[in-house]
Amino acid sequence: MKKKKLKTKSFKLIGSFLVILLGIMMISRIKWTKENIDRIEYSNEAITIMKEKNIYDEITKKEYSKTVEKMLESGKFDSKYVDEYSKINLQEKENFEDSINTFLNKNYTPEEINNIFEYLNDTNQNKLKEMDHIDLKDYIKISNLEVDKIERYENYRIEKNTNIQDAVTKVNIGLDLEFYSEIETIKDPTSYTVLLNKYRGLPENYVPEDLTPLSINNNYKLRAKAAEAYEQLQSAALLDNVKFFPFSAYRTKEYQTELYTKYVARDGKNAADTYSARPRHSEHELGLAVDIRSDGLNDNLTEEHYKWMLNNAYKYGFIVRYAKGTTPITGYIEEPWHLRYLGIEVATDVHNKGITFDEYYDLYLKNNEK
């Protein structure tokens, strides 16, 4: 009787073992089947091309790749890059297939190509296609990068012993070049946030269309929004017992030419360039700049009024454009009296970031310029 029980128990154990073994086999088979299904998710069109190129087995043994499928379907598939394609993330953008072939032909790795698509704008991507391979490792995440200037960035970084971000911004402004040596004509002079400096000038015949006289003296004009903001700024200042007056606002090209010529005759071109803009480079020609003087002074602000402007002008859309300590970037001596209208949002951001408008434009506005 005891032996019979032992025999029955043994059969049960063997049966349980067989059930477990069968379960493991079934799970393995399901997993194997799923993996094979995953590997053969390619479209019929892609599979047909694989077979035509005798690469069906090679590709279906690997994990499914949307990029591989896209390259096959587009007719741009190059068999020597089958491993590289599978490591490149698919991008839903025009000419994607041609782009990755171009980059692969220039010896960019899949990782580099993924970074190019993730971090570089279309302009930079198109520039890269026309250039030999360059090492982007230290620059790829710099938001204001211009890939064709990397050699200049490196030279400036070494010469000035500065960091990469600083070198990129300063070179983009043009500070590795002589002032006025390379001039870009601005595209939209009507923008309230247009950058005008010694490297960027106005179109030859531009004249603002909405010039509005200031109430305190109708000889001085600004564009309508800037004029309204100026009135608000002046009223707010009076509440804090800060009294000031305009002594220069909008200037025509002819008047700016007359001023600059007079200063050159008096002090020489090099000296004049430190305090006077050449024609088509003055913010006064935009109708967005006003020079102000403290009550009792001819052409400047008191130290107290200057500090008030630094701490309050941005609330009404203005910045002190050539503040103390900015000469190495702007190329102009400090001008505590020169206010530039940008609008409240941008002026506030410039103030909060504590940088010049030249730097701010390159970092945050340039890529949005139309």
DANORBEL-V203983 format. One line per field, one symbol per residue. phi: phi as a letter, one per 40 degrees, with the letter a starting at -180 (. if undefined). A space follows every 10 residues. Layout:
# DANORBEL-V203983
phi: ???
This chain:
# DANORBEL-V203983
phi: .ccccccccc cccccccccc cccccccccc cccccccdcb cccdcccdcd cccfbdcccc cccdbccdcc ccccgbcbdc bdccdcbbcc bcacgdcccc ccccccgccd cccdcdccbb cdcccccccc bcdbccdcbd cccbcbccbd ccdcccdccc fbcccccccc ccchccbcdg cbbbcccbcc ccbccbacbb bcddbcbdcb cbccccaccb bbcdcccccc dccccccccb gbbabcbabc bcdccccccc ccccccbgcd cdccbbccdg bcccccgbba cbbcdhbcaa bcdccccccd cbdccbgbbc cbccgbddcc gbccbdccbb cbgcccdccc dccgbccdcc dccbbdcccc
